[in-house]
Amino acid sequence: MNKKNPVFREILYRVLEHEEWHMTQTSLAHACDVSLWIINSLIKTLHNFGAVEKKPLGFRVLNVHKILLYWACTRNLHRDIVYTTFSQYPVSKIEEEMPEDTLFTAFSGYSRKFKDASLTYDEVFVYGDSNQISRKFPKKTVLRPNIIVLGLDPHLRRLSENNVVPFSQLYTDLWQMGNPKAEKVLVDLDQRLKLKPIEKFRTIINQLWAKETQGSEKNVK
């Protein structure tokens, strides 16, 4: 696995999931268990095309979308594949039979993360233990496998919830697939990214409205 992958993932996770726009290289090195040299090399690259701004005590993310797209187009999904096979089961059955600690990505991950039962697909991409999965789904050599297992690292497991990879990993994996169905899902993910600031604004307004309402009720009493 490319040692920069966890770093991209950590930066994007902090921004997209926790609104943490300023961070330090040291904190990233500890979180991703990689050297500061790798961190500094990546931050320098991101700084050069305006995705981050270097500060005396760390750096600030300026354009999260640039970072997401840069990771998506430089990552090599196929290099991370550790096992493939074919099953005649429908995808719903394949997903049910996966070991409990398996993480879903691509179409399976999107469907689970956003509760979209309308999405139809015939491939299951997962991160997991290839030995465990091969016992459930023995090896079959075919031109087009429908079970694709990717190598799982501890960092990805730590950031995943409900057996689904985080948003940035989901986006990057779909981008790397490069087929029309994946492109269609990416359009929806791009739209969700655009809506995030609006949703945050609505939350703030609702909180302020609730406080004002509570204050008015107290005054009435």
Steps between C-alpha positions, in 0.01 A plus 500: 500500500620850419598663832345831389150350479435514878625860505259611228225310678576656839508856366174456310334321791584782740366766264192322364392321816620736776541844336866507610672729249824562689727212600864420567738270320589331830137410573468348153819297546366355826152431362627333182812335645724639226815712506499879508697491175202343321263752658714801411550378145124470448421836665759667277327359191156610622639846581649536152157482331315703761315225685657585836677795659809428708512664844775527766319236708346276236284575199148604406286330235386753238331276243385157613363414155846543346646257753222249439544511121878487521482185712235351273707541185840403645389197698521150347196296601607189308832484684309455826299199377596188697231254389233462232244234423154445360174399666165424342322638806324838465698788648268521802583140589873555441495797734312305766754216488804726544693461831377735772807726501494563123481863383288587198597753235398598145134421421445288810647771719298777336176304529559432870633843593216695340226238537444489124322176416426617144860461384548184291844346457666163445844543663591500868816687601617451858799548727566193708689182581550312173544168684168530680320616189648224284356243741157651443554550127752254351725610217352493151706634214278697265542793263275721709496424874217648703667480842803727535690505829737787582773494763380640833725714720441587870455869424212437262331271751529766770335768285218281364151482650231232471723290273519780241815693405509879558372741234840582351595133458163427341542790256856403407415134442206586275712752308763234435242255364440731205179346362171678416316371808779619729502838325128534567548434871789749510266770369281440803799505737618829349155643562510382861836677543350825372205467739718452809554876565126562450409225747744644753347848456151358550612327820641825639181690411284230663711512815474880518125481437461243778689723744290804407181297542609376842588857601158628389323227695693587816410869460133412462511299821 
